[in-house]
Amino acid sequence: MTPPARPRLLPWSSPEGKPCYLLSDGDGPVTRQADTVERAQLASGEVLLGHARALLRDNGTTKPELRFLVGCLTGALGDTLRISRSRGDRLGCRHPEPAEDEAASSQDAFRPGGG
């Protein structure tokens, strides 16, 4: 069996936070799981966007609420960009690579105890 031309970036990371890739052209269990996770991430992002729009219309929104919202939106945007990158890679599209420390710091900034 010949490996695929391009590995698939999976929608999860290793325990060390490194990207995970799948070398398969088939419709195996890992491919199906990745598809399921991507669908759930995109659906969560859509729901979150609706909550964000409602929260921003509310003049009584507090600073902690906005900070929490930004953290959630940052996570959802990261998921969406990862899905986009994965799909673009499989289509042969080129994309800029974020700096490793930049990607980590953007994820850590809104975790409890983060910057």
N, C-alpha and C positions, 0 to 999 in steps of 0.2 A: 504494500500500500504506500502510495506517495503522499508525503505530508502536504498540507494545504500551502498555497503560495504565500498567504499571510496569516499569522496567528491571530486569534480573536482575543482582544482585551476583554476580560471578564468584569462584570459589575461589582466585584468585591476585591479586596486586597488580602495579602497574606497576613498572618498574625504580626509580622514585623512591619506591616504597612506598605509592602512592596506590591506592584501590580502583578496580577495573575493572568496568564494567557492560556488559551486552549489551542492545541494543534489538532484540528479535526475539521473535515469538510462535511461530516455526516450530521445526522439528526440523533445523536446519542443523548444519554441522560444529562450530561453536563451542559450540553447545548440547550436542551429544553429547560433546565434549571436556570441558566443564564437568561434565557428569553423571559421566563416567568419573573425573575428578579427585576429585569429591565422594565417590564410592563408595570410592576408594582411601584417601582421608583418613579416612573413617569406619571402614574395615576396619583401618587402622593404629592408630587410637585404641583399638579393641577389643583388638587384640593387645597394645598397650602397657599397657592396663589390667590384663590378665592378668599381665604381667611385674611391674607395680607391686605387685599383690596378693602375688605370690610373694616379691618383694624385701622387702616390709614384714613378712612372716611370719618372715624370716630375722633372727635376733638379731645376726648377725655383719655386718650391712650397715654399710658405712662412711659417713662424712659425704660424701666425694666421690661415692660411689654415689648417695646420697640427693639430692645437689645435681643430679647428672646426671638422675636420675629426675624431679625437679621441673621441670627445664628441658624435658624431653621431654613431660611431662604438660601443661605450660603451652602448648607448641606445639600439641598435640593438642586441648586445650580451645579454643584460639583458632580452630583450623580448624573445630571442631564448632559453635562459636558463630557463626562466619561463615556456615556452611551453614544454620544455624537462622535467622539474620537474613535470608539470601537467600530462603529458602522462606517465611518470615513476610511479608516485603515483597510477595512475589507473591500472597499470600493477603489482603493488605490489613491485616495486623496491625501495630500500633504497637509500638515498642520504644525503650528509652532509648538515647541516643547516648553512647558513651564519649568522654571528653575525648581529643583527638588526641594530646597528649603522654602521657597515661596509657596509651593503646594502644601507642604506640611504646616507652615505657619498660618495659612488661611483656614485650615481645618481646625487647628488648635485654638485659634483666637476666640472662639465662641463656646468652647467646652468649659464646664465648671472649673474654675481656677485658672483658665486660660487668659491670654493677654487681653 
